[in-house]
Amino acid sequence: MADQPTEEQTAEFKEAFSLFGKGGDGTITTKEVGTVKRSWSGENPTEEEANEMIREADMDGDSKANHEEFVQMKTAK
């Protein structure tokens, strides 16, 4: 179950999403998820780990994360 983000977290997630979502389609890809993880936590996920993060949050089945799905990834327990 995901926690509700604070207003500060919501602002941070929105900024990160806009910085890392380079395709201009309102989503982030597996590659971009890896960039987020490296930037925010210093982790370097494999492509499979990044794919798994997307799969876990992907509510619409497009293999990408939109803003709502991105927030879910960031707040998941």
Secondary structure, DSSP 8 states (H G I E B T S, - for coil): ------HHHHHHHHHHHHHH-TTSSSEE-HHHHHHHHHHHH-----HHHHHHHHHHH-SSSSSSEEHHHHHHHHH--
